[in-house]
C-alpha cells in the first residue's frame, strides 16, 4: 500500500521540525558562564562535573573546587574514562594524553573547561582524589585562575565564567595571584602586624604556621586551646592529626574583613613546605572555608581583586561534636586514630570497655558509616552539647556499643557556663 499524500506531508513536516531543532541546537553559542548547586561536604565545595569522553559522550562525576592547590588531580577511574594513559610507580601515579586525541575537557553547567594535558596527578590507593571524599576530580587554582569565579556559600551556588562575565558585589580587596599556580594571598593583620594569608576554600579550617601559632598561644594563654583534630579539623586522617594543636583566635583582619573567634590549627611543617613549594611563595597561614561561610566570594583574577559580599550572620557551632579523630581507609571503613580530651579527661569512654586507638567505627546511632564521606560521618557525630551518641565499634572482629557525649570544644569560658566548663582542653 502506497502512503497517502497526507502521510507524506506529515512525515516531511516532522523531518523538517527535527532538522530545524537540531540546527538551532547546533547554532546555540556555548555558554560564557554557568551556575551550579554546591554540596558542602566537610565544608568543602563539591559540585557536579561532566567528563568529556573520547567517544563524544559525557560522564557525570563529583568535582572538588580546590583553589588552594595548583595540582590537577583526577581519580584513576576518571582518567581511564577520559582516555588517559595511567602509569604508576610505587605509591605515585601520573596520567598523560594518548596522542592524537581531542583536548581534555570537563563541563560545568554546560560550560566547557579546558584541562591541561600534562602534570596530571592520580592519587594511588584510593578511588577518589582525596581520602574521605566523593570527588573524582579536583579543580585547582591553576585552572580557576583563567576564569571569573563566584563561590556563594549562603545560597550554596558555584559560578564560573569567562573573564568579565560575572557580576561581583561586596567589599573589595586586592589579592596577590601567583602567576604560575593561581594561588591567592590576601593582605592581612594579626595583632596589628601585617602578613599575607592564603585564601584556601579547598580546606575546611584555618591554618597558621607553627611559629606564629606558638607565639600567639604564649601571648594569649586565655584563648581556648586543645590537642586533636576533631570535627572540621579532622581533614584527611593523617597519622599526626591526633597531635595537631588547635586554638580559637579573637580576631583576624583578612583584607577588609574582621573575622572573629576563628578556630586555627598549627600548620604541620610538612604541609607548610608543600604549599610553599607548590606556590613559590612564603606563607604564614591559610584562611579556610569555615571562616567565610557567611559570604559570597567573587574572584576576579583578571584584575587581581576579591569581593566579599555578606549574606548571613549565622555563627556555626563548628566543634560541638563527639571527640574522635578518624581516618578514612581505602576499604571505606573509618579507623579511630585518636580521642580528644575534654576538661582534662578523655571525652569518650576509653579503655577495655570503651574505645581504643585502632578500633573501627561501624555505626553512629545505628547508621552505618562505611562508604560515607568524612563530612557525612562528622554530621552524624555533631549535635548539641550533652547529647549522647551510640557508637558501634569493632575491635579484632568483635563489635560492641559505647555511649559518647557531644562536647562543646574550643569554647570560650562565657560560652560554656551552662555546663560549668572552662572551655580550655589540653
Order of alpha helices (4+ residues) and beta strands (2+ residues): alpha-beta-beta-beta-beta-beta-alpha-beta-beta-beta-beta-beta-beta-alpha-beta-beta-beta-beta-beta-beta-alpha-beta-beta-beta-alpha-beta-beta-beta-beta-beta-beta-beta-beta-beta-beta-alpha-beta-beta-beta
